[in-house]
């Protein structure tokens, strides 16, 4: 039990550290995309496992919804997709006091774009969309509601074509 807690904590810390690494790469124009084919649902589940304990402590239910057009495999930068998922889910859990958080994933066959959003049924949590659009002023220098993680997600989304 303690070992599992330590492992989850270390993985979360790794994602937090990635925010600062990505921030420097984005500011210095050294950001590189490492595209590969991967199973999106597995990647999402790996991130959701990190937050199971926090969700239980707050009596939150985490659920996912996939559009029928969602392909089994996608081609993108898995680490950066997981980083965005980590930020969206952690922000949603922090912002939600009770109820259900739904992570919705939709895929547009025509454009090839993926949309990821986190919402709560209580209205405590705003919608955090990814890929097609991310809230915040266009062209801002890493500033979405003062949250560096969401700001970095915006820039990563733009770098990945969103």
Secondary structure, 3 states (H helix, E strand, C coil): CHHHHHHHHHHHHHHHHHHHHHHHHHHCCCCCCCCEEEEHHHHHHHHHHHCHHHHHHCCEEEEEEECCCCCCEEEECHHHHHHHHHHHHHHHHHHCCCEEEEEEEEECCCCCCEEEEEEECCCCCCCCCECCCCCCCCCCCCCCCCCHHHHHHHHHHHHCCC
